[in-house]
């Protein structure tokens, strides 16, 4: 693993020690208020959390009989270590873009997790692999005959939020947030400061300080 890869892994690990709420507050302070993916995208298990660099995938509903299996294989082989797959589906609400075997293939490529603006199937077998997956719904419907990949590693949009390859994706029980890649380090440092400050604030509240006293001493709610 290169030094650059080591640094990226450390960055992702540190993100996973804070929360999306803290990161959201930092982004808001920088005027970035549209970085949260739709609240309908939720973890398969509430305890799931993941940070990684966006590997973007796009697709759309398609019933013309096209077999996109070669495209799926090429997409999976293009996944690089340290990434989170982020799948834009053009509003599909019928098929599952993620399942057991795709999870196995992504793990083999060094992928850290997946965010699907669509469906998941083989849920029990995905969960058994201890791989963080966030999605909108579950269904037994596969993509074949219903949906087709249209591209990967190009800018996508989900719920009005723009995601570029290499943006930092961070997801936990409160949802999924997108940090512009060039701000990832600075945002993390400020989020870690918020985490330290919140320890002090909670100590004030536990110690009996009133809300007014907490605010007067620099705290917040």
Secondary structure, 3 states (H helix, E strand, C coil): CCHHHHHHHHHHHHHCCCCHHHHHHHHHHCCCCCCECCCCCEECCCCCCEEEEEEEEEEEECCCCCCCHHHHHHHHHHCCCCEEEEEECCCCCCCEEECHHHHHHHHHCCCCEEEECCEECCHHHHHCCCCEEEECEECCCCCCCCEEEEEECCCEEECCEEECCCCEEEEECCEEEEECHHHHHHHHHHHHHHHHHHHHHHHHHHCCCCHHHHHHCCCCC
